[in-house]
Amino acid sequence: MKKQLKRLLILSLFTIITFSINSCYNDYGLTTQDYDLVSTFFKKGVDFKKFQTFTLLDTVMRVTNDGEDPSNVDTRYDNQILNDIERNIKNFGYSQIRQEDVDSTNLPSVVILVSSVSSTNYAYSPGYWWGYWGWYPGWSYYPGYGSGWGGYYPWYPGGTVYSYTTGSIFIEMVDPTDIDTENRRVNLQWGAGINGLTDDSSQNLSRRIKEAIDQSFKQSPYLRIN
C-alpha cells in the first residue's frame, strides 16, 4: 500500500508540475523546449550489472482519452522513439534479443515497455498490461509465472483517470523474474517520464524527443553495465 501511494504521489507531483508549466507557457519569452521535463527513478537496491540482455517491445502503447479511438492517435514519432531508446540502451552495454526471437530458451534479462499520451483533457488507462504478458512468448516458463498473469504498470492503475495538459512518453524497464506473487505484479526496475509541450514544428519535436530520451539515460548512469 505504501509503495502504491508513493507512486501515485510521484504521478500527482509530475502532473502538477506539468500543469504549472503549461499555465505560464506564453510568459517570459521562453520557448517550448524550455518547458521539457525528464524524470527518472529506479528500484532501490537493484544491481543493474546483473542484467545483460534486453527486449524492447516493438509497439508504443497508447494511454488515450476516455472514449477516444487509439487509432486516431498520432504515431509519426513512434519509430524514432523506439530507435532512440534502443540506441541508448545498447550504448550502455546491453545486448538485444528482438521480440520475434524470444522463446523459452532465449529470454532477455529485462523488457523495455514504452507508452505515450497526448491530451489536454483527461487520459484514461484501461489497464493495458494486465493479461498482456500472457501473450508474450516464453514468460510462462518462469517458475510460477503462468500464461494467466498480467504485468503491473505502476503509473497507470487499471481503470483510473488522470488529467494531462501536454504530451508524455513513459519508458519502463521490468525484470520478468522479479514478481510479486501475492499481488500478481511484475515490478519496475527503472522508469523514465518525459513531458513537453507539443505546439512545435515536426523538426523541432523530433529533435526534442531525441534529446529528452538521451537525457533520461544520461541522468541514469547506474544503468550502465559496460
C-alpha positions as CSV (number, residue, x, y, z in Angstrom):
1,M,0.0,0.0,0.0
2,K,2.8,2.4,0.9
3,K,4.6,1.7,-2.4
4,Q,1.4,2.3,-4.4
5,L,0.7,5.5,-2.6
6,K,4.3,6.7,-3.3
7,R,3.9,6.0,-7.0
8,L,0.6,7.9,-7.1
9,L,2.2,10.8,-5.2
10,I,5.0,10.9,-7.8
11,L,2.5,11.0,-10.6
12,S,0.5,13.7,-8.9
13,L,3.6,15.8,-8.5
14,F,4.5,15.2,-12.1
15,T,1.1,16.3,-13.2
16,I,1.1,19.4,-11.0
17,I,4.4,20.5,-12.4
18,T,3.2,19.9,-15.9
19,F,0.0,21.9,-15.3
20,S,2.0,24.8,-13.7
21,I,4.4,24.8,-16.7
22,N,1.6,24.8,-19.2
23,S,-0.3,27.6,-17.4
24,C,2.6,30.0,-17.9
25,Y,3.5,28.8,-21.4
26,N,3.1,32.2,-23.0
27,D,5.0,34.2,-20.4
28,Y,8.7,35.3,-20.1
29,G,9.5,34.8,-23.7
30,L,10.6,31.1,-23.2
31,T,10.5,28.6,-26.0
32,T,8.6,25.3,-25.9
33,Q,11.9,23.4,-25.2
34,D,12.4,25.4,-22.0
35,Y,9.4,23.5,-20.6
36,D,10.6,20.0,-21.3
37,L,10.8,17.8,-18.3
38,V,12.6,14.4,-17.8
39,S,12.0,12.4,-14.6
40,T,13.7,9.1,-13.8
41,F,13.7,6.7,-10.9
42,F,14.7,3.2,-10.1
43,K,14.0,0.4,-7.7
44,K,16.3,0.8,-4.6
45,G,18.9,-1.9,-4.2
46,V,18.9,-3.1,-7.8
47,D,22.3,-4.2,-9.2
48,F,21.8,-3.4,-12.9
49,K,25.1,-5.2,-13.8
50,K,23.3,-8.5,-13.4
51,F,21.2,-7.6,-16.4
52,Q,22.9,-8.4,-19.7
53,T,20.2,-8.6,-22.4
54,F,17.0,-6.7,-23.2
55,T,14.0,-6.9,-25.4
56,L,12.3,-3.7,-26.5
57,L,8.6,-4.2,-27.3
58,D,8.0,-3.0,-30.9
59,T,4.9,-1.0,-30.1
60,V,4.4,2.3,-28.4
61,M,1.3,1.7,-26.3
62,R,-1.3,4.4,-26.1
63,V,-3.0,5.8,-23.0
64,T,-6.0,7.5,-24.6
65,N,-8.7,9.8,-23.5
66,D,-11.9,8.2,-22.2
67,G,-13.8,7.0,-25.3
68,E,-11.0,8.0,-27.7
69,D,-10.2,5.7,-30.6
70,P,-6.5,4.8,-30.2
71,S,-6.2,4.5,-34.0
72,N,-6.7,8.3,-34.2
73,V,-3.5,9.0,-32.1
74,D,-0.5,10.5,-33.9
75,T,2.1,7.8,-34.4
76,R,4.6,9.7,-36.6
77,Y,7.3,9.6,-33.9
78,D,6.9,6.0,-32.7
79,N,9.7,4.6,-34.8
80,Q,12.1,7.4,-33.7
81,I,11.1,6.9,-30.0
82,L,11.9,3.2,-30.2
83,N,15.1,3.7,-32.2
84,D,16.4,6.3,-29.7
85,I,15.7,4.1,-26.8
86,E,17.3,1.1,-28.5
87,R,20.4,3.1,-29.3
88,N,20.8,4.4,-25.7
89,I,20.3,1.0,-24.0
90,K,22.8,-0.6,-26.4
91,N,25.3,2.2,-25.7
92,F,25.0,1.2,-22.0
93,G,26.3,-2.3,-22.8
94,Y,23.1,-4.3,-23.1
95,S,22.7,-6.9,-25.9
96,Q,19.4,-7.0,-27.7
97,I,17.1,-10.0,-28.1
98,R,14.5,-9.0,-30.6
99,Q,10.9,-9.6,-29.7
100,E,10.4,-12.1,-32.5
101,D,13.4,-14.1,-31.3
102,V,12.1,-14.6,-27.7
103,D,11.2,-18.1,-26.7
104,S,11.5,-20.3,-23.7
105,T,15.3,-20.9,-24.4
106,N,16.1,-17.3,-25.3
107,L,14.7,-14.9,-22.7
108,P,16.0,-11.4,-22.0
109,S,17.1,-10.2,-18.6
110,V,14.8,-7.1,-18.9
111,V,12.0,-6.0,-21.0
112,I,11.6,-2.3,-22.1
113,L,8.0,-1.1,-22.4
114,V,7.1,2.3,-23.9
115,S,3.8,4.2,-23.8
116,S,2.7,7.7,-24.6
117,V,-0.2,10.1,-24.0
118,S,-1.0,13.4,-25.7
119,S,-4.0,15.2,-24.4
120,T,-5.3,18.5,-22.9
121,N,-8.3,16.8,-21.3
122,Y,-8.5,13.6,-19.3
123,A,-6.5,10.4,-20.0
124,Y,-7.9,7.1,-19.2
125,S,-6.0,3.9,-18.7
126,P,-7.9,0.7,-19.3
127,G,-5.1,-1.4,-17.9
128,Y,-3.1,-2.4,-21.0
129,W,-0.6,-4.6,-19.3
130,W,-3.0,-6.8,-17.3
131,G,-3.1,-10.0,-19.3
132,Y,-0.6,-8.7,-21.9
133,W,2.3,-10.8,-20.6
134,G,0.3,-14.0,-21.1
135,W,0.6,-13.3,-24.9
136,Y,4.3,-12.7,-24.8
137,P,6.2,-15.9,-25.8
138,G,8.3,-17.6,-23.1
139,W,7.1,-15.8,-20.0
140,S,5.0,-18.8,-18.8
141,Y,8.3,-20.7,-18.5
142,Y,9.3,-18.6,-15.5
143,P,8.6,-20.5,-12.3
144,G,5.1,-19.6,-11.0
145,Y,4.6,-17.2,-13.9
146,G,1.8,-18.7,-15.9
147,S,0.0,-17.5,-19.0
148,G,-2.8,-16.1,-17.0
149,W,-0.6,-13.4,-15.5
150,G,-0.5,-9.8,-16.4
151,G,2.1,-7.1,-16.0
152,Y,2.0,-4.3,-13.4
153,Y,2.0,-0.8,-14.8
154,P,2.9,1.4,-11.8
155,W,1.9,4.8,-13.2
156,Y,-1.5,3.7,-14.6
157,P,-3.6,1.5,-12.3
158,G,-6.3,-0.1,-14.5
159,G,-9.4,2.0,-14.9
160,T,-8.1,5.2,-13.5
161,V,-8.4,8.7,-15.0
162,Y,-5.8,11.4,-14.8
163,S,-5.6,14.9,-16.3
164,Y,-2.8,15.9,-18.7
165,T,-2.0,19.1,-20.5
166,T,0.9,18.1,-22.6
167,G,2.5,15.1,-24.5
168,S,4.3,12.5,-22.4
169,I,6.4,9.4,-23.1
170,F,6.9,6.8,-20.5
171,I,9.8,4.2,-20.6
172,E,9.8,1.3,-18.2
173,M,12.3,-1.4,-17.6
174,V,11.0,-4.6,-15.9
175,D,12.6,-7.8,-14.8
176,P,10.1,-10.6,-15.5
177,T,11.7,-12.8,-12.8
178,D,11.1,-10.1,-10.1
179,I,7.4,-10.7,-9.5
180,D,5.0,-10.2,-6.6
181,T,3.1,-13.4,-6.5
182,E,0.6,-12.2,-3.9
183,N,-0.4,-9.1,-5.8
184,R,0.4,-10.5,-9.3
185,R,2.7,-7.7,-10.3
186,V,5.9,-7.5,-12.4
187,N,8.0,-4.9,-10.5
188,L,9.5,-1.9,-12.2
189,Q,13.3,-1.7,-12.1
190,W,13.7,1.6,-13.8
191,G,11.4,4.2,-15.3
192,A,11.5,7.5,-17.2
193,G,8.8,10.1,-17.7
194,I,9.3,12.6,-20.5
195,N,6.9,15.5,-20.7
196,G,6.8,18.5,-23.0
197,L,4.6,21.0,-24.9
198,T,3.6,19.7,-28.4
199,D,3.0,23.0,-30.0
200,D,6.1,23.0,-32.2
201,S,7.3,22.1,-35.7
202,S,7.8,18.5,-36.7
203,Q,11.5,19.1,-37.0
204,N,11.8,20.6,-33.5
205,L,9.6,17.9,-31.9
206,S,11.8,15.2,-33.4
207,R,14.9,16.9,-32.1
208,R,13.4,17.4,-28.6
209,I,12.2,13.8,-28.4
210,K,15.8,12.6,-29.1
211,E,17.3,15.0,-26.6
212,A,14.8,14.1,-23.9
213,I,15.3,10.3,-24.4
214,D,19.1,10.8,-24.4
215,Q,18.8,12.9,-21.2
216,S,16.8,10.1,-19.4
217,F,19.7,7.8,-19.9
218,K,22.3,10.5,-19.2
219,Q,20.8,11.1,-15.7
220,S,20.6,7.3,-15.1
221,P,24.4,6.3,-15.1
222,Y,23.6,3.4,-12.8
223,L,22.0,1.6,-15.7
224,R,25.4,1.3,-17.5
225,I,26.9,-2.2,-17.4
226,N,29.9,-1.6,-19.7
